[in-house]
Amino acid sequence: MASLVVVGYAGLFAILYASLGAVVQHSHEALFVEKVRTFSRLMTDQLEVGGVLESSKATTDLLDTVILNADGVYAELAGPAMNVRSEFNRAGLAFRGEQDFAFGQHGDDIYFIVMPVVRGDTTLQLRLGFDERPTSATIAKAKRRMFWILSAYLGLSALAAISVGVAIARPVRRLQGAARAIADGAYRQGLQLRTPVRELHALALDLDRMRNELVGANERLRAEIQEKDQLELRRAGLERQLQHRERIETVGTLAGGIAHEFNNILVPIILLSELVLKRLPQTSESRQDVSSVLEAARRARDLVKQILAFSHDISGLVMEPVDLREAVDEAMKLFRPLILPNCQVVIRSEAQCPPVQASRSLVVQLVVNLCKNAYQALAGAPGTVTVDIRDLRLDDAAPGGVPPGRYAELAVSDTGAGMDPATIARIFEPFYTTRSVGEGTGLGLSVVHGIAESFGARILVSSERGKGSTFRVLFPTAQ
């Protein structure tokens, strides 16, 4: 038992270290990129609004502040008629000709960002470079600290497991020897077991009582056997109820964990966006961009609250007639910025499609998750994601055990690699994913399944290797 506990903790250690390390790295890298982009936008605003460009010295002083006050290593303002560089640029460092869009993208420990500076009819380029090494060192330090904490926890847990195992194993062996003696016919041998483990002591007393009953009367033994059978039946019923409860708790824990993780990500986005929006002048062209970011973050925060509410009590959500076409249009606003140009999105909808009774925000979340799953099935290769909306009437021969009736069907198809039957049987399990570690959490389709079930909808999946997959969600109509 101690060995199994140690092996289990070792596996848990690897999972915790990998997952927490990924979260720590992503958080620090995202914070670095956000800080860099916020500072660069502020520098751009000063160059566009103030009178800095009127003076070469003022321009140089402003570029110097990037090196002196913002962890920068390179600052340059280039244009058709001017090229001004900071005197404090790192020696031998030059702009590589393209900017970074992610932390550590080009492997040179420098994050370059290019911002357009528009002044009258002239457009200049503000080229800034920031050192990634302090952030990388912070990430490495955090991972080392986390490694030692988890190692200490694993060691203490293993020591405790071994101690408990030894404390339990010794009286169990003595109890096993006495029980074998009774099984061999030594009914007169008493069961005397002294142990601090209360359950084992109670077990010894129960076995001794059973021995007395065997010596006393066979009929009583048969009565107890019958009673034991009844207890087994009741226990089987309780086990089924417990399994059902555990499944419900798993879904609740899953939704709650997702909600808290998203809240942790959304807090700095909302706060920094509000701060930038307050600092931008009313005439700035960037206000609309920042407002869009803030609006999307707040919408995501509201959606997280609704998912958390769904995980505890679906009755707290607002159910209303929802037009699937409008929900798909709103979902596309969130989905299209996430895909590459080589992915084509096709929307097909019937002119007359009945509304469904559901929560609008959760329907949008369902559509986004299905589209993201279809896009990830393309694995970066050129392909097509198709969304179909239609009015559907099913008869008694409906597929997948769906009751006959009228439905609004939402189908999301992809031209990816497809799935085999074994994968289809597990795709809705939480944390199950066919992608590599770090490339997927296995939560998207389980959330889709939970949302669909809450509306009384059914999900049908069809897929074939090499020919893509199709997910059909059948919503009962509002009437």
QUIBELTA-V21408 format. One record per backbone hydrogen bond with DSSP energy under -0.5 kcal/mol. CO is the residue of the C=O (numbers start at 1). NH is the residue of the N-H. If there is no record, write none. Layout:
BEGIN
[[CO,NH] [CO,NH]]
END
This chain:
BEGIN
[[1,5] [2,6] [3,7] [4,8] [5,9] [6,10] [7,11] [8,12] [9,13] [10,14] [11,15] [12,16] [13,17] [14,18] [15,19] [16,20] [17,21] [18,22] [19,23] [20,24] [21,25] [22,26] [23,27] [24,28] [25,29] [26,30] [27,31] [28,32] [29,33] [30,34] [31,35] [32,36] [33,37] [34,38] [35,39] [36,40] [37,41] [38,42] [39,43] [40,44] [41,45] [42,46] [43,47] [44,48] [45,49] [46,50] [46,52] [51,54] [52,55] [55,59] [56,60] [57,61] [58,62] [59,63] [60,64] [61,65] [62,66] [63,66] [63,67] [64,67] [64,68] [65,69] [66,70] [66,72] [71,131] [73,90] [74,129] [75,86] [76,78] [76,127] [77,84] [78,125] [82,79] [84,77] [86,89] [90,93] [102,105] [109,132] [109,133] [110,112] [111,130] [112,100] [113,128] [115,126] [116,118] [117,119] [117,124] [119,122] [122,119] [122,124] [124,117] [124,126] [125,78] [125,127] [126,115] [126,128] [127,76] [128,113] [129,73] [129,74] [130,111] [132,136] [133,137] [134,138] [135,139] [136,140] [137,141] [138,142] [139,143] [140,144] [141,145] [142,146] [143,147] [144,148] [145,149] [146,150] [147,151] [148,152] [149,153] [150,154] [151,155] [152,156] [153,157] [154,158] [155,159] [156,160] [157,161] [158,162] [159,163] [160,164] [161,165] [162,166] [163,167] [164,168] [165,169] [166,170] [167,171] [168,172] [169,173] [170,174] [171,175] [172,176] [173,177] [174,178] [175,179] [176,180] [177,181] [178,182] [179,183] [180,184] [181,186] [182,185] [185,187] [186,189] [188,190] [190,192] [191,193] [193,195] [196,198] [197,201] [198,202] [199,203] [200,204] [201,205] [202,206] [203,207] [204,208] [205,209] [206,210] [207,211] [208,212] [209,213] [210,214] [211,215] [212,216] [213,217] [217,221] [218,222] [219,223] [220,224] [221,225] [222,226] [223,227] [224,228] [225,229] [226,230] [227,231] [228,232] [229,233] [230,234] [231,235] [232,236] [233,237] [234,238] [235,239] [236,240] [237,241] [238,242] [239,243] [240,244] [241,245] [242,246] [243,247] [244,248] [245,249] [246,250] [247,251] [248,252] [249,253] [250,254] [251,255] [252,256] [253,257] [254,258] [255,259] [256,260] [257,261] [258,262] [259,263] [260,264] [261,265] [262,266] [263,267] [264,268] [265,269] [266,270] [267,271] [268,272] [269,273] [270,274] [271,275] [272,276] [273,277] [274,278] [275,279] [276,280] [281,284] [284,287] [286,290] [287,291] [288,292] [289,293] [290,294] [291,295] [292,296] [293,297] [294,298] [295,299] [296,300] [297,301] [298,302] [299,303] [300,304] [301,305] [302,306] [303,307] [304,308] [305,309] [306,310] [307,311] [308,312] [309,312] [309,313] [313,316] [314,317] [317,319] [320,358] [322,324] [322,356] [323,327] [324,328] [325,329] [326,330] [327,331] [328,332] [329,333] [330,334] [331,334] [331,335] [332,336] [335,338] [336,339] [340,343] [342,344] [342,383] [344,346] [344,385] [346,348] [346,387] [348,389] [351,353] [355,478] [356,322] [356,358] [358,320] [358,360] [359,363] [360,364] [361,365] [362,366] [363,367] [364,368] [365,369] [366,370] [367,371] [368,372] [369,373] [370,374] [371,375] [372,376] [373,377] [374,378] [375,378] [375,380] [376,379] [377,417] [378,381] [383,344] [384,386] [384,415] [385,346] [386,388] [386,413] [387,348] [388,411] [389,350] [390,409] [392,407] [394,405] [395,398] [398,401] [399,402] [405,394] [406,477] [407,392] [407,409] [408,475] [409,390] [409,411] [410,473] [411,388] [412,471] [413,386] [416,468] [417,466] [420,424] [421,425] [423,426] [423,427] [424,427] [426,429] [429,432] [431,433] [436,439] [436,440] [442,431] [442,432] [443,447] [444,448] [445,449] [446,450] [447,451] [448,452] [449,453] [450,454] [451,455] [452,455] [452,457] [453,456] [458,474] [460,472] [462,470] [464,467] [464,468] [468,464] [469,414] [470,462] [470,472] [471,412] [471,473] [472,460] [472,474] [473,410] [473,475] [474,458] [475,408] [476,357]]
END
